[in-house]
Amino acid sequence: MAVLQVVVNKHNEVLGTLVVDAPAKGRGAPERFGAVAGPGQRVVQITVDDSMLGLQPDALHAAIKAEHLG
């Protein structure tokens, strides 16, 4: 299972995702990171099956909207 932060707009359209439990890589990488919502947006945290991480962005966003945002 993977934990995602999902940025959505006021119409529950997915604008972007971030895998929360991915390890930071590289010299000087931050220990913590997270998604930030802009005006009229919000961040929701969801848990998805690892198989969803292999989807293309459009398919992933559609699956998240259907399964998690109603």
N, CA and C atoms as a LAMMPS dump frame, in Angstrom:
ITEM: TIMESTEP
0
ITEM: NUMBER OF ATOMS
210
ITEM: BOX BOUNDS ff ff ff
-5.0000000000000000e+02 5.0000000000000000e+02
-5.0000000000000000e+02 5.0000000000000000e+02
-5.0000000000000000e+02 5.0000000000000000e+02
ITEM: ATOMS id mol type element x y z
1 1 1 N 0.851 -1.182 0
2 1 2 C 0 0 0
3 1 3 C 0.893 1.241 0
4 2 1 N 0.44 2.262 -0.685
5 2 2 C 1.179 3.514 -0.765
6 2 3 C 0.307 4.652 -0.254
7 3 1 N 0.929 5.595 0.41
8 3 2 C 0.226 6.777 0.904
9 3 3 C 0.509 7.919 -0.066
10 4 1 N -0.554 8.551 -0.541
11 4 2 C -0.442 9.674 -1.472
12 4 3 C -1.055 10.923 -0.87
13 5 1 N -0.444 12.047 -1.147
14 5 2 C -1.091 13.325 -0.912
15 5 3 C -1.606 13.761 -2.276
16 6 1 N -2.851 14.176 -2.316
17 6 2 C -3.505 14.528 -3.568
18 6 3 C -3.978 15.971 -3.48
19 7 1 N -3.573 16.774 -4.455
20 7 2 C -4.028 18.16 -4.53
21 7 3 C -5.254 18.182 -5.431
22 8 1 N -6.367 18.699 -4.89
23 8 2 C -7.618 18.767 -5.649
24 8 3 C -8.147 20.195 -5.627
25 9 1 N -8.922 20.528 -6.654
26 9 2 C -9.532 21.853 -6.688
27 9 3 C -10.939 21.785 -6.099
28 10 1 N -11.669 22.886 -6.161
29 10 2 C -12.996 22.942 -5.531
30 10 3 C -14.013 22.04 -6.212
31 11 1 N -13.696 21.526 -7.41
32 11 2 C -14.584 20.611 -8.129
33 11 3 C -14.151 19.151 -7.954
34 12 1 N -13.251 18.893 -6.999
35 12 2 C -12.693 17.562 -6.737
36 12 3 C -11.951 16.984 -7.939
37 13 1 N -11.394 17.849 -8.776
38 13 2 C -10.54 17.389 -9.865
39 13 3 C -9.129 17.278 -9.327
40 14 1 N -8.468 16.164 -9.635
41 14 2 C -7.114 15.929 -9.154
42 14 3 C -6.143 16.774 -9.982
43 15 1 N -5.345 17.57 -9.292
44 15 2 C -4.366 18.424 -9.947
45 15 3 C -2.969 17.829 -9.904
46 16 1 N -2.704 17.007 -8.886
47 16 2 C -1.39 16.393 -8.754
48 16 3 C -1.336 15.468 -7.568
49 17 1 N -0.312 14.615 -7.557
50 17 2 C -0.142 13.656 -6.467
51 17 3 C 1.315 13.63 -6.024
52 18 1 N 1.521 13.172 -4.805
53 18 2 C 2.853 13.027 -4.235
54 18 3 C 2.855 11.764 -3.394
55 19 1 N 3.823 10.879 -3.637
56 19 2 C 3.96 9.666 -2.829
57 19 3 C 4.636 10.074 -1.525
58 20 1 N 3.923 9.963 -0.429
59 20 2 C 4.408 10.438 0.86
60 20 3 C 5.506 9.559 1.425
61 21 1 N 5.37 8.261 1.27
62 21 2 C 6.33 7.359 1.903
63 21 3 C 7.5 6.991 0.995
64 22 1 N 7.738 7.759 -0.055
65 22 2 C 8.901 7.543 -0.911
66 22 3 C 10.134 8.09 -0.195
67 23 1 N 11.233 7.36 -0.246
68 23 2 C 12.44 7.86 0.418
69 23 3 C 13.031 9.05 -0.34
70 24 1 N 13.515 10.024 0.414
71 24 2 C 14.204 11.156 -0.201
72 24 3 C 15.543 10.657 -0.721
73 25 1 N 15.932 11.1 -1.897
74 25 2 C 17.171 10.63 -2.51
75 25 3 C 18.087 11.801 -2.817
76 26 1 N 19.362 11.543 -2.791
77 26 2 C 20.338 12.542 -3.195
78 26 3 C 20.885 13.354 -2.046
79 27 1 N 22.051 13.874 -2.285
80 27 2 C 22.72 14.69 -1.278
81 27 3 C 21.912 15.958 -1.01
82 28 1 N 21.689 16.238 0.241
83 28 2 C 20.947 17.434 0.618
84 28 3 C 19.439 17.301 0.486
85 29 1 N 18.949 16.072 0.207
86 29 2 C 17.505 15.866 0.077
87 29 3 C 16.832 16.113 1.428
88 30 1 N 15.646 16.701 1.414
89 30 2 C 14.955 16.969 2.688
90 30 3 C 14.501 15.677 3.342
91 31 1 N 14.444 15.678 4.66
92 31 2 C 13.945 14.516 5.38
93 31 3 C 12.433 14.417 5.279
94 32 1 N 11.771 15.53 5.161
95 32 2 C 10.311 15.57 5.04
96 32 3 C 9.924 16.464 3.872
97 33 1 N 8.835 16.114 3.249
98 33 2 C 8.318 16.916 2.158
99 33 3 C 6.824 16.686 2.074
100 34 1 N 6.119 17.565 1.413
101 34 2 C 4.677 17.409 1.305
102 34 3 C 4.106 18.323 0.24
103 35 1 N 2.892 18.035 -0.148
104 35 2 C 2.185 18.83 -1.142
105 35 3 C 1.635 20.089 -0.473
106 36 1 N 1.519 21.145 -1.256
107 36 2 C 0.986 22.412 -0.758
108 36 3 C -0.159 22.836 -1.677
109 37 1 N -1.28 23.183 -1.076
110 37 2 C -2.448 23.62 -1.845
111 37 3 C -2.382 25.121 -2.09
112 38 1 N -2.815 25.511 -3.268
113 38 2 C -2.927 26.928 -3.604
114 38 3 C -4.335 27.416 -3.313
115 39 1 N -4.623 28.663 -3.666
116 39 2 C -5.966 29.206 -3.446
117 39 3 C -7.035 28.356 -4.144
118 40 1 N -8.096 28.013 -3.423
119 40 2 C -9.183 27.22 -3.981
120 40 3 C -8.865 25.742 -4.104
121 41 1 N -7.771 25.312 -3.507
122 41 2 C -7.36 23.909 -3.554
123 41 3 C -7.274 23.355 -2.143
124 42 1 N -7.16 22.03 -2.058
125 42 2 C -6.923 21.381 -0.765
126 42 3 C -6.089 20.14 -1.002
127 43 1 N -5.451 19.666 0.049
128 43 2 C -4.647 18.447 -0.007
129 43 3 C -5.356 17.386 0.819
130 44 1 N -5.564 16.209 0.22
131 44 2 C -6.12 15.071 0.943
132 44 3 C -5.089 13.951 0.92
133 45 1 N -5.057 13.179 1.976
134 45 2 C -4.131 12.057 2.049
135 45 3 C -4.929 10.767 1.94
136 46 1 N -4.497 9.887 1.028
137 46 2 C -5.205 8.628 0.801
138 46 3 C -4.198 7.482 0.761
139 47 1 N -4.694 6.281 0.921
140 47 2 C -3.888 5.071 0.778
141 47 3 C -4.403 4.307 -0.422
142 48 1 N -3.478 3.923 -1.308
143 48 2 C -3.846 3.204 -2.53
144 48 3 C -3.016 1.94 -2.643
145 49 1 N -3.494 1.006 -3.437
146 49 2 C -2.753 -0.205 -3.727
147 49 3 C -1.516 0.167 -4.55
148 50 1 N -0.407 -0.51 -4.307
149 50 2 C 0.833 -0.217 -5.025
150 50 3 C 0.672 -0.313 -6.536
151 51 1 N -0.247 -1.134 -7.008
152 51 2 C -0.437 -1.289 -8.446
153 51 3 C -0.895 0.013 -9.104
154 52 1 N -1.531 0.895 -8.336
155 52 2 C -1.991 2.169 -8.894
156 52 3 C -0.829 3.092 -9.235
157 53 1 N 0.329 2.878 -8.612
158 53 2 C 1.466 3.753 -8.844
159 53 3 C 2.034 3.592 -10.251
160 54 1 N 1.72 2.485 -10.913
161 54 2 C 2.194 2.258 -12.265
162 54 3 C 1.301 2.862 -13.336
163 55 1 N 0.179 3.451 -12.947
164 55 2 C -0.752 4.04 -13.913
165 55 3 C -0.197 5.351 -14.474
166 56 1 N -0.596 5.659 -15.702
167 56 2 C -0.288 6.957 -16.282
168 56 3 C -1.053 8.024 -15.495
169 57 1 N -0.563 9.255 -15.448
170 57 2 C -1.207 10.29 -14.627
171 57 3 C -2.712 10.437 -14.844
172 58 1 N -3.169 10.481 -16.096
173 58 2 C -4.607 10.652 -16.334
174 58 3 C -5.414 9.501 -15.748
175 59 1 N -4.918 8.279 -15.906
176 59 2 C -5.607 7.098 -15.37
177 59 3 C -5.565 7.101 -13.844
178 60 1 N -4.436 7.478 -13.272
179 60 2 C -4.31 7.547 -11.812
180 60 3 C -5.275 8.579 -11.251
181 61 1 N -5.321 9.748 -11.862
182 61 2 C -6.212 10.804 -11.383
183 61 3 C -7.674 10.379 -11.469
184 62 1 N -8.05 9.706 -12.56
185 62 2 C -9.425 9.226 -12.718
186 62 3 C -9.752 8.178 -11.656
187 63 1 N -8.824 7.266 -11.379
188 63 2 C -9.05 6.219 -10.379
189 63 3 C -9.175 6.842 -8.978
190 64 1 N -8.342 7.809 -8.677
191 64 2 C -8.413 8.47 -7.373
192 64 3 C -9.757 9.173 -7.217
193 65 1 N -10.181 9.88 -8.241
194 65 2 C -11.461 10.596 -8.179
195 65 3 C -12.616 9.622 -7.982
196 66 1 N -12.6 8.515 -8.715
197 66 2 C -13.688 7.535 -8.633
198 66 3 C -13.703 6.793 -7.302
199 67 1 N -12.532 6.433 -6.792
200 67 2 C -12.466 5.567 -5.617
201 67 3 C -12.344 6.316 -4.291
202 68 1 N -11.876 7.56 -4.323
203 68 2 C -11.58 8.238 -3.055
204 68 3 C -12.261 9.587 -2.886
205 69 1 N -12.697 10.194 -3.971
206 69 2 C -13.263 11.533 -3.848
207 69 3 C -14.764 11.59 -4.094
208 70 1 N -15.333 10.465 -4.515
209 70 2 C -16.775 10.368 -4.719
210 70 3 C -17.254 11.247 -5.753
